[in-house]
């Protein structure tokens, strides 16, 4: 397998990327292709004092900055580290692309160079989140702030395939994120999407609130990019807040500290479950190639997790299955475009 890793994506690039490449190449014996300035990356690799034929460097002299406008930079910086990596994917010289760079930049480069899967209206940023008893897929969490019902139907189809292939769930339960469980709840988009999801050929269980999501009552959560982004960021913030509060309270008195020692193993397991670095990266579903986007704050551990998820996507045949699902299921779905 050939895995492309954008070496200039994270906030502290390229150190986490180079470290992750070395570890991943050792773990799985795949070829890791680092994209970025060749002289800088070769110098970083040399500091490890190892020689491996499984790490390659693809020269990309330009870097996408956070201040760059995604669409303009995708065209104006044709040799940026994302663009060079995705061209390898497009030319079938790699199997999957991983970056911890700007989400907008990744999406713009993917659309410009890979295009969308035939029939897909909009791609969706799709993370896997921890829930009670397992994991759930959420889409979209930021690629499309404004959506139409047809986008939501396609999200449900693509999310179903992703849950089947990556989570091993047969007939995943699909829920529509809303402010109430009743069919009549929600804004106009939710209300118009609801009956279409009932006819979309997926295992639609109705509207879900965040409490149902984290209770593990749904496997695929469908929402527009604005609501999904608020949902995911709020979830992460609450998890971080609760961890800090619990840690503070445990050390507030000698008795609490003793109790804290007893429950430390349990808290460690919970911390691992909630740690974003354990879940790697979110896939950009709907583009015609496997593209994974990690957080800008990703360290080497998070990037290795991202590579692990990317490998699983390749091995599961996710891209081919998504293409087929869009081709067959969408033909049977009402094509309503109103919002």
N, C-alpha and C positions, 0 to 999 in steps of 0.2 A: 504494500500500500504506500502511496506517496501523499503525504500530508503537508500542505503549505501553511506556514505560520508567519503571519505579518509581524516582523521583528520590530516594527516602529509604531506599534499600536498602543501599548499601555502608557500610563502616565509617567512611568520611570523607565521607558524603553532605552536600550534593548536588553538590559540585564535579565529581567524576568523571562523574556522570550528565549534568550540563549540558554539559560539554566533549564528551562522547561524542555527545550529541544534535546539537550543532552540527556535528561532523565527519560523522556519519552522514547528516544531512539534506543536507549538501553532496555527499557521495560518491554517494548513490543517488537523491536528489531525492524520497525518500518523505516522508510526514508522520510526525514523531516527536511523540508525545503524552507529556509529562512529568506524572506524578502526584505531588502533594505540596502543601505550603502555597503558595498562589499568590503571596503577597507576597515570600516568600523566593526562589522560583524566578524571578520576574520581575526581581528585583534582580540575581540572578546572570546572567541573560541580558543585562541591560542593560550589565553590565561588559564584555561581549564587543564592544560597539559595533557590532553587526550587526543587520540587520532581515531576518527571513525569515518567510515565511508558512507554512513547512513545519515549524515548531516550535510546538506548542500546549501549553497548560497546563490540566490538569484538577485543580481544587482538591480537595485531600484533607488536611484539617486534622490528622488523627491519624497517628501513626507507630508501627509495631510495634517495640518494644524487644527486645533480646536476652534480657532478663529476663522478658518476657511469656510466659505459657503459650499455645502456638499456638492450640489449640482455643478457649480462652476469649477470647483477643484477637480471633480471627476473628469472633466473635459480638458481643463487647463493644465493640470498636472498629470499628463498621460503616463508618466513613469513613476507615479507614487507607489508605495509599497503594497497598497491594497490592489491597485489596478494591475500591477505586474503579477501578483498572485492569482488574481481572478482570470487573467489571460491564460495562465497555465491550466487552470480548471477548464476554461472554454476550449482549449486546444487538446484536451484529453491527456495532458501531461501530468495531471494530478487528480486525486480522487475527492479531496475536500479542502476547504479553505477556512482557517481560523484566525480571528483578529480580536484584539482588545481595544481597538480604535473606536473612533466616533461612529455612533450608530447611523447617523444621517449620511456620513461619508461612505460607510459600508453599503448602505442601501442604494445610494446613487451610483456607486461603482458597479454594484451587482446588476442593477437595471440597465446601465449603459453598456456593460460588457457581456453579461450572461443573458439578459432579458428575462421575461417571465415564462413560466410553463404555459404552453398553449392553452388558452381558455381562462387562465387566471387573471382576474381584474386587478387585484392588489396583493402584494406580498405581506406577510405578517411576522413580526418579531414574536417568537414563541419560546418562552422559558418553561422549564419544569420546576414546580415548586413542591416543597414538602407539605403534606397534609396528614391528618390522622389515619394511620394504617397504611400509608404509602405515599404516592406522588400524584400530581395532577398537571395537565398541560393547560396553559393560559395563552390565548391569542385573540386580539393583538395587544401588545403592551407598549406601542409607541410609533409604529410605522405610519399609521393612518388616523389622524385626529378626528377626521370626519369620514363617516362611512355610509354606505347604502346597504339595504337588505341583502343584495346579491353578494356583496363582499362578505357579510356575516355567514351566509350559507357556505361560501367557499372556505371560510375559516373553519367551520364545523367539519367539513369533509377532510380538509388537510390535517386538522387537529386529531381527527379520528384515526387516520392512517398513522400519524406520528405516535399516538398512544399505543396503537396495536404493535407497531414495529419496535419502538424504543422501550416501552414499559411492559410489553408482553400482555396487554389487556385485551381479552376477547370481547368484542362489542362494547367499546367504551361508552360510558354514560356521558351525554353531552348536555350541559346546562347553559342557559342564557343569563348572563349577569344582569341583575336588576335590583330595584329597591323593594321588591316584594315577590313572594312566590306565586301569587295568583296570576293567571294569564293576562288580565287586564292591566297589570302594573307596568310601570316603566315609561320612558319617553316615547316619542313617536317612532323612533328607530326600533326600539325593543318591541313595541306593539306590532309593527309591520313585519318584523323578522319572525316573530313567534309562530304564526301559522305556516310560514314557508319552511321553517325548520321541522315542523311536523310532517312535511312531505319530502324532506331532503334525503331520505334513505339512511339516516343516521339514528342512533339510539338516543333520541331527544327525550329528556325527562322533565323539561319545562324550565321556568325561571328559577334562578338560585341567587340567594344572598351570600355575602362573604362568609357568614357563619356556616352555611351548608358546604361551602368550598373547603374550609379548614376542618370540618367534621368528616371529610372524606366521602361525602355523598355524591360526588361527581368526579369524572376523570378528565373531561375536557371542558374548559370554561371559555365561552365565546363572548367577546365584547369589542367595542370600538377602541381604537388606539389611545384616545384621551382617557376614557374611563379605566382602561386596563393599566395605563401608566400610573395613574393615581392609585389604583388598587394595589399594584405591586410595590410601589414606593412606600405607601402607607404600611403595608404588611411588613416590609423590611425595617421601617422605622420603629414600629411597635415591638417587633422581636428584639431589636437592639435596646430599646428603652426598658423592656421587661428584664432583660439580662442584666443591665446595669443596676436596676432597682433591687433585684434579688441578691446580686453580689454585695451591694451596699448594706442591705438588711442583715445578711448572714454574718457580716463582720461588725455589726453594731454593738454586740455585747459578748462576753465570754461564753454564755450559754448558747447563744446563736452560733458562735464559731464552732463549738463542739458539734452541734447538730449539722453544721455545714460540712464538717469532715465526713460525717456518716453518709450524707447524700451527694458528696462530691462525684462519685462515679456516675450517678444518674444525671447530674447536671452536665457532666462531660459528654455523655451520649446525646443529650438534648442540644448542647452547643454544636456538636458535630452535625446533627441533623439540620440545624438552622444556619450553619455556616455556608455563605454563598460560594465560597471557594470549593466546596464539595460538589456543587452542582454544575460547575464548568461554565457553559455558555448557552445562549439562546440561539436557536436556529432561525434563519430568515426563510420561512416557508413560502413557497410560491415562485421563487426565482429558479431558473433552469440550471441549477447547480447546488451543491451542498455548501452553504455559507453559515458559519457559526460566529456569533458576536459575544464576546465576553465584556466584563466591566472594565472601565479604564483603570480602576484601582487593582486589577488582577496582579497577584504575585505568581511566582513559578508554580506553586501548588495549584492555584486556580487554573492556570493555563494547561497544566498536565491533565486536570479534570476535564477541561474543555476538549483537549485532544482525545481523551478517552471517549467522551460522548460522540465526538465527530467520527471516530473509528467505528463505534457501534452503529451509527447511521449508515455508513458505507456498507458494513457487513450485513445489515438487515435489508439492503436493497430499497431503502426509503425513497430515493428520488424516483426510481422506476415505478414504485407502488403509488406514489403521489400523482405522477403523470397519468397513470391508468385510472385512478379514482376520479380525477378531474374529468377525464375524457368520458367515462361511462356514467358516473353518478350525476354529473352536471347536466347531461343530456336529458335526464329524467326529472330535473328540478325546475319549477317555475322561475322564469327569469324576470323577476320584478326589480325595477331600477329606482323606484321612487324612494324618497327619504321622509 
